[in-house]
Amino acid sequence: MANGLSTRADELRDARHPVFSERKVRLGTFGTNVSGGCAMSTVDGVFDGSWDAGLSLARLADDMDFEAIVPVGRWRGFGGETNFNGEQQEPYAWAAGVGAATEKAGVFVTSHVPTVHPLFAAKQLTTIDHISHGRAALNIVAGWNSDEMAMFGIEQRPHDERYDVAQEWVDVMIKLWEHDGPIDFQGKYFDLKKAEISPGPVQRPRPVLMNAGGSGAGMHFGARNCDVIFVQPGLGEQPIEEVKAKIDTFKKLARDEYGREILVWTLAYVVQEDTETEARRFLDHYVQEKGDWTGAENLVRSMGIGDNQSIPAEVMEAMKYHFIAGWSGRPIVGTSEIVAEKLIELADIGADGVLLSWPRYLEDMAKFQEQTLPLLVEAGAR
Protein backbone atom coordinates (compact mmCIF):
# COMPACT_ATOMS: atom_id res chain seq x y z
CA MET A 1 0.00 0.00 0.00
CA ALA A 2 1.23 3.50 -0.87
CA ASN A 3 -0.31 6.42 1.04
CA GLY A 4 -2.96 3.93 2.18
CA LEU A 5 -4.05 3.21 -1.39
CA SER A 6 -3.72 0.13 -3.58
CA THR A 7 -0.59 -0.10 -5.72
CA ARG A 8 -2.53 -1.75 -8.55
CA ALA A 9 -2.31 1.43 -10.64
CA ASP A 10 1.45 1.55 -10.10
CA GLU A 11 1.73 -2.11 -11.12
CA LEU A 12 -0.05 -1.38 -14.38
CA ARG A 13 2.11 1.65 -15.09
CA ASP A 14 5.21 -0.43 -14.47
CA ALA A 15 3.83 -3.10 -16.81
CA ARG A 16 3.31 -0.38 -19.43
CA HIS A 17 -0.23 -1.36 -20.35
CA PRO A 18 -1.37 1.20 -22.95
CA VAL A 19 -4.24 2.62 -20.87
CA PHE A 20 -1.68 3.74 -18.29
CA SER A 21 0.37 5.81 -20.72
CA GLU A 22 1.85 9.08 -19.49
CA ARG A 23 0.02 11.19 -22.07
CA LYS A 24 -2.27 13.91 -20.80
CA VAL A 25 -5.02 13.07 -23.30
CA ARG A 26 -5.51 9.33 -23.64
CA LEU A 27 -7.76 8.22 -26.48
CA GLY A 28 -9.63 5.18 -27.70
CA THR A 29 -12.27 4.12 -30.19
CA PHE A 30 -15.67 2.62 -29.38
CA GLY A 31 -18.05 0.44 -31.33
CA THR A 32 -15.91 -0.50 -34.32
CA ASN A 33 -17.17 -4.09 -34.36
CA VAL A 34 -20.86 -3.34 -35.05
CA SER A 35 -22.82 -1.85 -37.93
CA GLY A 36 -23.43 1.85 -37.48
CA GLY A 37 -20.61 2.13 -34.99
CA CYS A 38 -22.15 4.68 -32.63
CA ALA A 39 -24.22 6.65 -35.18
CA MET A 40 -27.86 5.65 -35.77
CA SER A 41 -28.11 7.25 -39.19
CA THR A 42 -28.49 6.56 -42.91
CA VAL A 43 -25.97 9.27 -43.78
CA ASP A 44 -23.47 8.32 -46.48
CA GLY A 45 -20.29 6.84 -45.04
CA VAL A 46 -21.73 5.38 -41.83
CA PHE A 47 -19.69 2.41 -40.61
CA ASP A 48 -20.87 -0.94 -42.03
CA GLY A 49 -19.53 -3.10 -39.18
CA SER A 50 -17.54 -5.42 -41.46
CA TRP A 51 -14.34 -7.07 -40.29
CA ASP A 52 -12.25 -5.44 -43.00
CA ALA A 53 -13.52 -1.94 -42.25
CA GLY A 54 -13.13 -2.49 -38.51
CA LEU A 55 -9.59 -3.74 -39.02
CA SER A 56 -8.78 -0.57 -40.96
CA LEU A 57 -10.04 1.50 -38.03
CA ALA A 58 -8.04 -0.56 -35.54
CA ARG A 59 -4.87 -0.04 -37.55
CA LEU A 60 -5.65 3.68 -37.85
CA ALA A 61 -6.07 3.89 -34.07
CA ASP A 62 -2.79 2.01 -33.66
CA ASP A 63 -1.02 4.38 -36.07
CA MET A 64 -2.16 7.28 -33.87
CA ASP A 65 -0.92 5.51 -30.70
CA PHE A 66 -4.44 5.35 -29.25
CA GLU A 67 -4.49 3.69 -25.85
CA ALA A 68 -7.70 1.67 -26.29
CA ILE A 69 -9.83 -0.08 -28.89
CA VAL A 70 -13.15 -1.03 -27.27
CA PRO A 71 -15.84 -3.12 -29.00
CA VAL A 72 -19.54 -3.24 -28.18
CA GLY A 73 -21.04 -6.45 -26.78
CA ARG A 74 -24.08 -6.86 -29.01
CA TRP A 75 -26.14 -9.83 -30.19
CA ARG A 76 -29.02 -8.19 -32.07
CA GLY A 77 -29.94 -4.85 -33.60
CA PHE A 78 -32.50 -2.27 -32.56
CA GLY A 79 -34.78 -2.42 -35.58
CA GLY A 80 -35.91 0.78 -37.25
CA GLU A 81 -34.64 1.90 -40.62
CA THR A 82 -31.01 0.95 -39.98
CA ASN A 83 -31.35 -1.97 -37.52
CA PHE A 84 -28.55 -0.21 -35.66
CA ASN A 85 -25.80 -2.62 -34.51
CA GLY A 86 -27.67 -5.42 -36.29
CA GLU A 87 -24.44 -6.85 -37.72
CA GLN A 88 -21.73 -7.64 -35.19
CA GLN A 89 -18.30 -9.17 -34.87
CA GLU A 90 -18.20 -11.27 -31.66
CA PRO A 91 -15.89 -9.42 -29.21
CA TYR A 92 -13.57 -12.23 -28.03
CA ALA A 93 -12.79 -13.48 -31.54
CA TRP A 94 -12.69 -9.90 -32.83
CA ALA A 95 -10.22 -8.82 -30.15
CA ALA A 96 -7.97 -11.77 -30.94
CA GLY A 97 -7.84 -10.67 -34.57
CA VAL A 98 -7.27 -7.03 -33.68
CA GLY A 99 -4.59 -7.99 -31.18
CA ALA A 100 -2.70 -9.89 -33.86
CA ALA A 101 -2.99 -7.04 -36.38
CA THR A 102 -1.91 -4.16 -34.10
CA GLU A 103 1.16 -3.38 -32.01
CA LYS A 104 0.47 -0.63 -29.48
CA ALA A 105 -3.18 -0.07 -28.51
CA GLY A 106 -4.89 -1.76 -25.59
CA VAL A 107 -7.32 -4.29 -27.08
CA PHE A 108 -10.53 -4.73 -25.11
CA VAL A 109 -13.13 -7.47 -25.02
CA THR A 110 -16.66 -6.48 -24.01
CA SER A 111 -18.29 -9.48 -22.33
CA HIS A 112 -21.76 -9.97 -20.87
CA VAL A 113 -21.42 -11.94 -17.65
CA PRO A 114 -24.46 -14.24 -18.09
CA THR A 115 -23.42 -15.44 -21.56
CA VAL A 116 -19.90 -16.78 -20.78
CA HIS A 117 -18.69 -19.11 -18.03
CA PRO A 118 -15.85 -17.45 -16.07
CA LEU A 119 -13.42 -20.33 -16.70
CA PHE A 120 -13.95 -19.99 -20.43
CA ALA A 121 -13.79 -16.17 -20.27
CA ALA A 122 -10.53 -16.29 -18.30
CA LYS A 123 -8.98 -18.72 -20.77
CA GLN A 124 -10.11 -16.69 -23.79
CA LEU A 125 -8.80 -13.41 -22.41
CA THR A 126 -5.51 -15.06 -21.46
CA THR A 127 -5.13 -16.28 -25.03
CA ILE A 128 -5.83 -12.77 -26.36
CA ASP A 129 -3.28 -11.41 -23.88
CA HIS A 130 -0.65 -13.70 -25.40
CA ILE A 131 -1.68 -12.84 -28.96
CA SER A 132 -1.41 -9.12 -28.19
CA HIS A 133 1.75 -9.46 -26.06
CA GLY A 134 0.14 -8.14 -22.90
CA ARG A 135 -2.33 -5.59 -24.30
CA ALA A 136 -5.63 -7.39 -23.54
CA ALA A 137 -8.31 -5.85 -21.33
CA LEU A 138 -11.82 -6.90 -20.32
CA ASN A 139 -14.87 -4.63 -20.27
CA ILE A 140 -17.34 -6.37 -17.95
CA VAL A 141 -21.07 -5.94 -18.56
CA ALA A 142 -23.49 -7.40 -16.01
CA GLY A 143 -26.13 -7.93 -18.73
CA TRP A 144 -28.84 -5.32 -19.30
CA ASN A 145 -30.64 -6.23 -22.54
CA SER A 146 -33.45 -8.67 -21.78
CA ASP A 147 -34.07 -9.45 -25.47
CA GLU A 148 -30.44 -10.48 -25.91
CA MET A 149 -30.46 -12.57 -22.75
CA ALA A 150 -33.57 -14.35 -24.07
CA MET A 151 -31.57 -15.43 -27.13
CA PHE A 152 -29.50 -17.54 -24.71
CA GLY A 153 -32.56 -18.79 -22.82
CA ILE A 154 -31.47 -16.70 -19.83
CA GLU A 155 -34.08 -15.04 -17.61
CA GLN A 156 -32.95 -11.56 -16.59
CA ARG A 157 -32.14 -11.37 -12.88
CA PRO A 158 -33.12 -8.40 -10.70
CA HIS A 159 -30.78 -5.47 -11.26
CA ASP A 160 -28.58 -5.62 -8.16
CA GLU A 161 -28.36 -9.41 -8.24
CA ARG A 162 -26.70 -9.17 -11.66
CA TYR A 163 -23.78 -7.52 -9.91
CA ASP A 164 -23.72 -10.26 -7.26
CA VAL A 165 -23.28 -12.75 -10.10
CA ALA A 166 -20.69 -10.50 -11.74
CA GLN A 167 -18.73 -10.36 -8.47
CA GLU A 168 -18.44 -14.14 -8.28
CA TRP A 169 -17.63 -14.24 -12.02
CA VAL A 170 -14.71 -11.84 -11.50
CA ASP A 171 -13.59 -13.60 -8.31
CA VAL A 172 -13.33 -16.88 -10.24
CA MET A 173 -11.30 -15.31 -13.03
CA ILE A 174 -8.91 -13.47 -10.72
CA LYS A 175 -8.31 -16.66 -8.75
CA LEU A 176 -7.57 -18.52 -11.99
CA TRP A 177 -5.23 -15.80 -13.26
CA GLU A 178 -3.33 -15.34 -10.01
CA HIS A 179 -2.79 -18.99 -9.08
CA ASP A 180 -0.63 -21.60 -10.73
CA GLY A 181 -2.29 -24.99 -10.75
CA PRO A 182 -5.85 -26.07 -9.96
CA ILE A 183 -8.29 -24.04 -7.88
CA ASP A 184 -11.61 -24.80 -6.21
CA PHE A 185 -14.36 -22.23 -6.00
CA GLN A 186 -17.76 -22.64 -4.40
CA GLY A 187 -20.17 -19.74 -4.40
CA LYS A 188 -23.86 -19.09 -4.81
CA TYR A 189 -23.69 -18.96 -8.61
CA PHE A 190 -20.53 -20.84 -9.59
CA ASP A 191 -19.02 -24.11 -8.40
CA LEU A 192 -15.65 -25.13 -9.86
CA LYS A 193 -13.49 -28.06 -8.84
CA LYS A 194 -9.80 -28.33 -9.75
CA ALA A 195 -10.17 -25.68 -12.45
CA GLU A 196 -7.03 -24.28 -14.03
CA ILE A 197 -5.70 -22.39 -17.00
CA SER A 198 -2.23 -22.69 -18.40
CA PRO A 199 -0.35 -20.68 -19.45
CA GLY A 200 -1.34 -17.75 -17.29
CA PRO A 201 -1.76 -14.24 -18.70
CA VAL A 202 1.17 -12.14 -19.86
CA GLN A 203 -0.01 -9.33 -17.57
CA ARG A 204 0.71 -10.14 -13.95
CA PRO A 205 -1.06 -10.60 -11.71
CA ARG A 206 -3.96 -10.21 -14.16
CA PRO A 207 -5.21 -8.30 -17.22
CA VAL A 208 -6.79 -4.86 -17.03
CA LEU A 209 -10.48 -4.81 -16.06
CA MET A 210 -13.04 -2.17 -17.02
CA ASN A 211 -16.71 -1.55 -16.17
CA ALA A 212 -19.35 1.02 -17.09
CA GLY A 213 -21.98 0.52 -14.41
CA GLY A 214 -23.71 3.77 -13.45
CA SER A 215 -26.16 2.58 -10.79
CA GLY A 216 -25.24 2.35 -7.12
CA ALA A 217 -24.52 -1.37 -7.39
CA GLY A 218 -22.64 -0.84 -10.65
CA MET A 219 -20.48 1.95 -9.25
CA HIS A 220 -19.50 -0.14 -6.22
CA PHE A 221 -18.71 -3.13 -8.44
CA GLY A 222 -16.44 -1.04 -10.64
CA ALA A 223 -14.75 0.77 -7.76
CA ARG A 224 -14.07 -2.51 -5.96
CA ASN A 225 -12.81 -4.59 -8.88
CA CYS A 226 -11.81 -2.59 -11.93
CA ASP A 227 -8.82 -0.58 -13.07
CA VAL A 228 -10.70 1.57 -15.56
CA ILE A 229 -14.20 2.96 -15.03
CA PHE A 230 -16.24 4.24 -17.94
CA VAL A 231 -18.76 6.99 -17.12
CA GLN A 232 -21.45 8.49 -19.31
CA PRO A 233 -20.74 12.24 -19.49
CA GLY A 234 -24.39 13.26 -19.19
CA LEU A 235 -26.87 14.56 -21.72
CA GLY A 236 -25.50 16.79 -24.45
CA GLU A 237 -23.23 19.77 -23.87
CA GLN A 238 -23.95 20.16 -20.18
CA PRO A 239 -21.57 22.31 -18.10
CA ILE A 240 -18.13 20.76 -17.87
CA GLU A 241 -18.31 21.11 -14.08
CA GLU A 242 -21.06 18.47 -14.02
CA VAL A 243 -18.86 16.01 -15.89
CA LYS A 244 -16.05 16.75 -13.44
CA ALA A 245 -18.39 16.04 -10.52
CA LYS A 246 -19.19 12.59 -11.93
CA ILE A 247 -15.53 11.76 -12.38
CA ASP A 248 -14.62 13.04 -8.90
CA THR A 249 -17.47 11.07 -7.31
CA PHE A 250 -16.29 7.79 -8.82
CA LYS A 251 -12.66 8.34 -7.85
CA LYS A 252 -13.65 9.30 -4.31
CA LEU A 253 -15.82 6.19 -3.97
CA ALA A 254 -12.94 3.91 -5.00
CA ARG A 255 -10.51 5.71 -2.71
CA ASP A 256 -12.73 6.03 0.37
CA GLU A 257 -14.62 2.73 0.25
CA TYR A 258 -12.06 0.36 -1.27
CA GLY A 259 -8.66 2.03 -0.85
CA ARG A 260 -8.06 1.97 -4.59
CA GLU A 261 -6.95 4.41 -7.26
CA ILE A 262 -8.81 4.00 -10.56
CA LEU A 263 -8.81 5.57 -13.99
CA VAL A 264 -12.06 7.17 -15.15
CA TRP A 265 -12.70 7.36 -18.88
CA THR A 266 -15.66 8.88 -20.68
CA LEU A 267 -17.25 8.89 -24.15
CA ALA A 268 -17.50 11.59 -26.83
CA TYR A 269 -18.58 11.80 -30.45
CA VAL A 270 -16.64 14.05 -32.81
CA VAL A 271 -18.20 16.12 -35.58
CA GLN A 272 -15.36 18.01 -37.24
CA GLU A 273 -15.58 20.34 -40.24
CA ASP A 274 -13.70 23.40 -41.53
CA THR A 275 -15.96 25.76 -39.59
CA GLU A 276 -18.09 25.32 -36.49
CA THR A 277 -21.17 26.35 -38.50
CA GLU A 278 -20.52 23.58 -41.02
CA ALA A 279 -19.96 21.06 -38.24
CA ARG A 280 -23.24 21.90 -36.51
CA ARG A 281 -25.05 21.85 -39.84
CA PHE A 282 -23.73 18.36 -40.55
CA LEU A 283 -24.66 17.19 -37.05
CA ASP A 284 -28.22 18.36 -37.62
CA HIS A 285 -28.24 16.70 -41.05
CA TYR A 286 -27.17 13.23 -39.96
CA VAL A 287 -29.34 13.28 -36.83
CA GLN A 288 -32.49 15.22 -37.71
CA GLU A 289 -32.70 14.45 -41.43
CA LYS A 290 -30.98 11.07 -41.68
CA GLY A 291 -31.33 9.76 -38.13
CA ASP A 292 -33.07 6.48 -37.29
CA TRP A 293 -35.57 7.82 -34.76
CA THR A 294 -37.55 4.58 -34.67
CA GLY A 295 -34.38 2.70 -33.82
CA ALA A 296 -33.62 5.26 -31.11
CA GLU A 297 -37.09 4.75 -29.65
CA ASN A 298 -36.48 0.99 -29.59
CA LEU A 299 -33.11 1.50 -27.93
CA VAL A 300 -34.40 3.61 -25.04
CA ARG A 301 -37.27 1.16 -24.54
CA SER A 302 -34.81 -1.72 -24.34
CA MET A 303 -33.09 0.19 -21.54
CA GLY A 304 -36.34 0.45 -19.65
CA ILE A 305 -36.58 4.23 -19.95
CA GLY A 306 -38.75 4.66 -23.04
CA ASP A 307 -42.00 4.42 -21.06
CA ASN A 308 -40.82 6.39 -18.04
CA GLN A 309 -43.55 8.98 -17.55
CA SER A 310 -41.43 10.94 -15.09
CA ILE A 311 -38.97 11.97 -17.83
CA PRO A 312 -40.13 15.18 -19.57
CA ALA A 313 -40.82 14.79 -23.30
CA GLU A 314 -38.13 17.29 -24.25
CA VAL A 315 -35.54 15.38 -22.21
CA MET A 316 -36.56 12.10 -23.86
CA GLU A 317 -36.19 13.66 -27.30
CA ALA A 318 -32.78 15.03 -26.38
CA MET A 319 -31.78 11.58 -25.15
CA LYS A 320 -32.77 10.02 -28.48
CA TYR A 321 -30.97 12.79 -30.36
CA HIS A 322 -27.66 12.07 -28.65
CA PHE A 323 -28.04 8.31 -28.98
CA ILE A 324 -28.47 8.83 -32.72
CA ALA A 325 -25.53 11.23 -32.84
CA GLY A 326 -23.06 9.03 -30.96
CA TRP A 327 -24.37 6.60 -28.31
CA SER A 328 -25.12 9.55 -26.01
CA GLY A 329 -21.50 10.60 -25.71
CA ARG A 330 -20.42 14.16 -25.07
CA PRO A 331 -20.70 16.22 -28.29
CA ILE A 332 -17.41 17.62 -29.55
CA VAL A 333 -18.46 19.74 -32.51
CA GLY A 334 -16.45 22.23 -34.52
CA THR A 335 -13.09 22.79 -36.18
CA SER A 336 -9.97 20.75 -35.51
CA GLU A 337 -8.86 23.47 -33.09
CA ILE A 338 -12.13 23.24 -31.16
CA VAL A 339 -11.95 19.42 -31.06
CA ALA A 340 -8.40 19.54 -29.65
CA GLU A 341 -9.39 22.18 -27.08
CA LYS A 342 -12.41 20.16 -25.91
CA LEU A 343 -10.35 16.98 -25.49
CA ILE A 344 -7.74 18.85 -23.46
CA GLU A 345 -10.56 20.38 -21.39
CA LEU A 346 -11.81 16.89 -20.48
CA ALA A 347 -8.31 15.88 -19.39
CA ASP A 348 -8.02 19.07 -17.33
CA ILE A 349 -11.10 18.18 -15.28
CA GLY A 350 -9.78 14.70 -14.47
CA ALA A 351 -10.90 12.44 -17.32
CA ASP A 352 -8.12 9.87 -17.68
CA GLY A 353 -9.17 9.02 -21.22
CA VAL A 354 -11.89 9.51 -23.83
CA LEU A 355 -13.41 6.87 -26.08
CA LEU A 356 -14.24 8.54 -29.39
CA SER A 357 -16.62 7.82 -32.24
CA TRP A 358 -17.32 9.58 -35.53
CA PRO A 359 -20.50 9.50 -37.67
CA ARG A 360 -18.57 8.52 -40.83
CA TYR A 361 -15.98 6.49 -38.97
CA LEU A 362 -13.39 5.84 -41.68
CA GLU A 363 -13.54 9.25 -43.34
CA ASP A 364 -13.86 11.32 -40.19
CA MET A 365 -11.25 9.43 -38.17
CA ALA A 366 -8.73 9.91 -41.00
CA LYS A 367 -9.52 13.64 -40.89
CA PHE A 368 -8.89 13.61 -37.14
CA GLN A 369 -5.49 12.00 -37.76
CA GLU A 370 -4.53 14.58 -40.35
CA GLN A 371 -5.86 17.75 -38.75
CA THR A 372 -6.48 17.29 -35.00
CA LEU A 373 -3.82 14.89 -33.77
CA PRO A 374 -0.97 17.27 -34.72
CA LEU A 375 -2.60 19.99 -32.61
CA LEU A 376 -2.74 17.67 -29.60
CA VAL A 377 0.91 16.76 -30.11
CA GLU A 378 1.86 20.43 -30.49
CA ALA A 379 0.03 21.22 -27.24
CA GLY A 380 2.00 18.51 -25.43
CA ALA A 381 -1.17 16.51 -24.76
CA ARG A 382 -0.14 13.51 -26.89
C-alpha positions in Angstrom: 0.0 0.0 0.0 1.2 3.5 -0.9 -0.3 6.4 1.0 -3.0 3.9 2.2 -4.0 3.2 -1.4 -3.7 0.1 -3.6 -0.6 -0.1 -5.7 -2.5 -1.8 -8.6 -2.3 1.4 -10.6 1.4 1.6 -10.1 1.7 -2.1 -11.1 0.0 -1.4 -14.4 2.1 1.7 -15.1 5.2 -0.4 -14.5 3.8 -3.1 -16.8 3.3 -0.4 -19.4 -0.2 -1.4 -20.3 -1.4 1.2 -23.0 -4.2 2.6 -20.9 -1.7 3.7 -18.3 0.4 5.8 -20.7 1.9 9.1 -19.5 0.0 11.2 -22.1 -2.3 13.9 -20.8 -5.0 13.1 -23.3 -5.5 9.3 -23.6 -7.8 8.2 -26.5 -9.6 5.2 -27.7 -12.3 4.1 -30.2 -15.7 2.6 -29.4 -18.1 0.4 -31.3 -15.9 -0.5 -34.3 -17.2 -4.1 -34.4 -20.9 -3.3 -35.0 -22.8 -1.9 -37.9 -23.4 1.9 -37.5 -20.6 2.1 -35.0 -22.1 4.7 -32.6 -24.2 6.7 -35.2 -27.9 5.6 -35.8 -28.1 7.2 -39.2 -28.5 6.6 -42.9 -26.0 9.3 -43.8 -23.5 8.3 -46.5 -20.3 6.8 -45.0 -21.7 5.4 -41.8 -19.7 2.4 -40.6 -20.9 -0.9 -42.0 -19.5 -3.1 -39.2 -17.5 -5.4 -41.5 -14.3 -7.1 -40.3 -12.2 -5.4 -43.0 -13.5 -1.9 -42.3 -13.1 -2.5 -38.5 -9.6 -3.7 -39.0 -8.8 -0.6 -41.0 -10.0 1.5 -38.0 -8.0 -0.6 -35.5 -4.9 0.0 -37.5 -5.7 3.7 -37.9 -6.1 3.9 -34.1 -2.8 2.0 -33.7 -1.0 4.4 -36.1 -2.2 7.3 -33.9 -0.9 5.5 -30.7 -4.4 5.4 -29.2 -4.5 3.7 -25.8 -7.7 1.7 -26.3 -9.8 -0.1 -28.9 -13.2 -1.0 -27.3 -15.8 -3.1 -29.0 -19.5 -3.2 -28.2 -21.0 -6.5 -26.8 -24.1 -6.9 -29.0 -26.1 -9.8 -30.2 -29.0 -8.2 -32.1 -29.9 -4.8 -33.6 -32.5 -2.3 -32.6 -34.8 -2.4 -35.6 -35.9 0.8 -37.2 -34.6 1.9 -40.6 -31.0 0.9 -40.0 -31.4 -2.0 -37.5 -28.6 -0.2 -35.7 -25.8 -2.6 -34.5 -27.7 -5.4 -36.3 -24.4 -6.9 -37.7 -21.7 -7.6 -35.2 -18.3 -9.2 -34.9 -18.2 -11.3 -31.7 -15.9 -9.4 -29.2 -13.6 -12.2 -28.0 -12.8 -13.5 -31.5 -12.7 -9.9 -32.8 -10.2 -8.8 -30.1 -8.0 -11.8 -30.9 -7.8 -10.7 -34.6 -7.3 -7.0 -33.7 -4.6 -8.0 -31.2 -2.7 -9.9 -33.9 -3.0 -7.0 -36.4 -1.9 -4.2 -34.1 1.2 -3.4 -32.0 0.5 -0.6 -29.5 -3.2 -0.1 -28.5 -4.9 -1.8 -25.6 -7.3 -4.3 -27.1 -10.5 -4.7 -25.1 -13.1 -7.5 -25.0 -16.7 -6.5 -24.0 -18.3 -9.5 -22.3 -21.8 -10.0 -20.9 -21.4 -11.9 -17.6 -24.5 -14.2 -18.1 -23.4 -15.4 -21.6 -19.9 -16.8 -20.8 -18.7 -19.1 -18.0 -15.9 -17.5 -16.1 -13.4 -20.3 -16.7 -13.9 -20.0 -20.4 -13.8 -16.2 -20.3 -10.5 -16.3 -18.3 -9.0 -18.7 -20.8 -10.1 -16.7 -23.8 -8.8 -13.4 -22.4 -5.5 -15.1 -21.5 -5.1 -16.3 -25.0 -5.8 -12.8 -26.4 -3.3 -11.4 -23.9 -0.6 -13.7 -25.4 -1.7 -12.8 -29.0 -1.4 -9.1 -28.2 1.7 -9.5 -26.1 0.1 -8.1 -22.9 -2.3 -5.6 -24.3 -5.6 -7.4 -23.5 -8.3 -5.8 -21.3 -11.8 -6.9 -20.3 -14.9 -4.6 -20.3 -17.3 -6.4 -17.9 -21.1 -5.9 -18.6 -23.5 -7.4 -16.0 -26.1 -7.9 -18.7 -28.8 -5.3 -19.3 -30.6 -6.2 -22.5 -33.5 -8.7 -21.8 -34.1 -9.4 -25.5 -30.4 -10.5 -25.9 -30.5 -12.6 -22.8 -33.6 -14.3 -24.1 -31.6 -15.4 -27.1 -29.5 -17.5 -24.7 -32.6 -18.8 -22.8 -31.5 -16.7 -19.8 -34.1 -15.0 -17.6 -32.9 -11.6 -16.6 -32.1 -11.4 -12.9 -33.1 -8.4 -10.7 -30.8 -5.5 -11.3 -28.6 -5.6 -8.2 -28.4 -9.4 -8.2 -26.7 -9.2 -11.7 -23.8 -7.5 -9.9 -23.7 -10.3 -7.3 -23.3 -12.7 -10.1 -20.7 -10.5 -11.7 -18.7 -10.4 -8.5 -18.4 -14.1 -8.3 -17.6 -14.2 -12.0 -14.7 -11.8 -11.5 -13.6 -13.6 -8.3 -13.3 -16.9 -10.2 -11.3 -15.3 -13.0 -8.9 -13.5 -10.7 -8.3 -16.7 -8.8 -7.6 -18.5 -12.0 -5.2 -15.8 -13.3 -3.3 -15.3 -10.0 -2.8 -19.0 -9.1 -0.6 -21.6 -10.7 -2.3 -25.0 -10.8 -5.9 -26.1 -10.0 -8.3 -24.0 -7.9 -11.6 -24.8 -6.2 -14.4 -22.2 -6.0 -17.8 -22.6 -4.4 -20.2 -19.7 -4.4 -23.9 -19.1 -4.8 -23.7 -19.0 -8.6 -20.5 -20.8 -9.6 -19.0 -24.1 -8.4 -15.7 -25.1 -9.9 -13.5 -28.1 -8.8 -9.8 -28.3 -9.8 -10.2 -25.7 -12.4 -7.0 -24.3 -14.0 -5.7 -22.4 -17.0 -2.2 -22.7 -18.4 -0.4 -20.7 -19.4 -1.3 -17.8 -17.3 -1.8 -14.2 -18.7 1.2 -12.1 -19.9 0.0 -9.3 -17.6 0.7 -10.1 -14.0 -1.1 -10.6 -11.7 -4.0 -10.2 -14.2 -5.2 -8.3 -17.2 -6.8 -4.9 -17.0 -10.5 -4.8 -16.1 -13.0 -2.2 -17.0 -16.7 -1.6 -16.2 -19.3 1.0 -17.1 -22.0 0.5 -14.4 -23.7 3.8 -13.5 -26.2 2.6 -10.8 -25.2 2.4 -7.1 -24.5 -1.4 -7.4 -22.6 -0.8 -10.7 -20.5 1.9 -9.2 -19.5 -0.1 -6.2 -18.7 -3.1 -8.4 -16.4 -1.0 -10.6 -14.7 0.8 -7.8 -14.1 -2.5 -6.0 -12.8 -4.6 -8.9 -11.8 -2.6 -11.9 -8.8 -0.6 -13.1 -10.7 1.6 -15.6 -14.2 3.0 -15.0 -16.2 4.2 -17.9 -18.8 7.0 -17.1 -21.5 8.5 -19.3 -20.7 12.2 -19.5 -24.4 13.3 -19.2 -26.9 14.6 -21.7 -25.5 16.8 -24.5 -23.2 19.8 -23.9 -23.9 20.2 -20.2 -21.6 22.3 -18.1 -18.1 20.8 -17.9 -18.3 21.1 -14.1 -21.1 18.5 -14.0 -18.9 16.0 -15.9 -16.0 16.7 -13.4 -18.4 16.0 -10.5 -19.2 12.6 -11.9 -15.5 11.8 -12.4 -14.6 13.0 -8.9 -17.5 11.1 -7.3 -16.3 7.8 -8.8 -12.7 8.3 -7.8 -13.7 9.3 -4.3 -15.8 6.2 -4.0 -12.9 3.9 -5.0 -10.5 5.7 -2.7 -12.7 6.0 0.4 -14.6 2.7 0.2 -12.1 0.4 -1.3 -8.7 2.0 -0.8 -8.1 2.0 -4.6 -6.9 4.4 -7.3 -8.8 4.0 -10.6 -8.8 5.6 -14.0 -12.1 7.2 -15.1 -12.7 7.4 -18.9 -15.7 8.9 -20.7 -17.3 8.9 -24.1 -17.5 11.6 -26.8 -18.6 11.8 -30.4 -16.6 14.1 -32.8 -18.2 16.1 -35.6 -15.4 18.0 -37.2 -15.6 20.3 -40.2 -13.7 23.4 -41.5 -16.0 25.8 -39.6 -18.1 25.3 -36.5 -21.2 26.3 -38.5 -20.5 23.6 -41.0 -20.0 21.1 -38.2 -23.2 21.9 -36.5 -25.1 21.9 -39.8 -23.7 18.4 -40.6 -24.7 17.2 -37.0 -28.2 18.4 -37.6 -28.2 16.7 -41.1 -27.2 13.2 -40.0 -29.3 13.3 -36.8 -32.5 15.2 -37.7 -32.7 14.5 -41.4 -31.0 11.1 -41.7 -31.3 9.8 -38.1 -33.1 6.5 -37.3 -35.6 7.8 -34.8 -37.6 4.6 -34.7 -34.4 2.7 -33.8 -33.6 5.3 -31.1 -37.1 4.7 -29.6 -36.5 1.0 -29.6 -33.1 1.5 -27.9 -34.4 3.6 -25.0 -37.3 1.2 -24.5 -34.8 -1.7 -24.3 -33.1 0.2 -21.5 -36.3 0.5 -19.6 -36.6 4.2 -20.0 -38.7 4.7 -23.0 -42.0 4.4 -21.1 -40.8 6.4 -18.0 -43.5 9.0 -17.6 -41.4 10.9 -15.1 -39.0 12.0 -17.8 -40.1 15.2 -19.6 -40.8 14.8 -23.3 -38.1 17.3 -24.2 -35.5 15.4 -22.2 -36.6 12.1 -23.9 -36.2 13.7 -27.3 -32.8 15.0 -26.4 -31.8 11.6 -25.2 -32.8 10.0 -28.5 -31.0 12.8 -30.4 -27.7 12.1 -28.6 -28.0 8.3 -29.0 -28.5 8.8 -32.7 -25.5 11.2 -32.8 -23.1 9.0 -31.0 -24.4 6.6 -28.3 -25.1 9.5 -26.0 -21.5 10.6 -25.7 -20.4 14.2 -25.1 -20.7 16.2 -28.3 -17.4 17.6 -29.6 -18.5 19.7 -32.5 -16.4 22.2 -34.5 -13.1 22.8 -36.2 -10.0 20.8 -35.5 -8.9 23.5 -33.1 -12.1 23.2 -31.2 -11.9 19.4 -31.1 -8.4 19.5 -29.6 -9.4 22.2 -27.1 -12.4 20.2 -25.9 -10.4 17.0 -25.5 -7.7 18.9 -23.5 -10.6 20.4 -21.4 -11.8 16.9 -20.5 -8.3 15.9 -19.4 -8.0 19.1 -17.3 -11.1 18.2 -15.3 -9.8 14.7 -14.5 -10.9 12.4 -17.3 -8.1 9.9 -17.7 -9.2 9.0 -21.2 -11.9 9.5 -23.8 -13.4 6.9 -26.1 -14.2 8.5 -29.4 -16.6 7.8 -32.2 -17.3 9.6 -35.5 -20.5 9.5 -37.7 -18.6 8.5 -40.8 -16.0 6.5 -39.0 -13.4 5.8 -41.7 -13.5 9.2 -43.3 -13.9 11.3 -40.2 -11.3 9.4 -38.2 -8.7 9.9 -41.0 -9.5 13.6 -40.9 -8.9 13.6 -37.1 -5.5 12.0 -37.8 -4.5 14.6 -40.3 -5.9 17.8 -38.7 -6.5 17.3 -35.0 -3.8 14.9 -33.8 -1.0 17.3 -34.7 -2.6 20.0 -32.6 -2.7 17.7 -29.6 0.9 16.8 -30.1 1.9 20.4 -30.5 0.0 21.2 -27.2 2.0 18.5 -25.4 -1.2 16.5 -24.8 -0.1 13.5 -26.9 
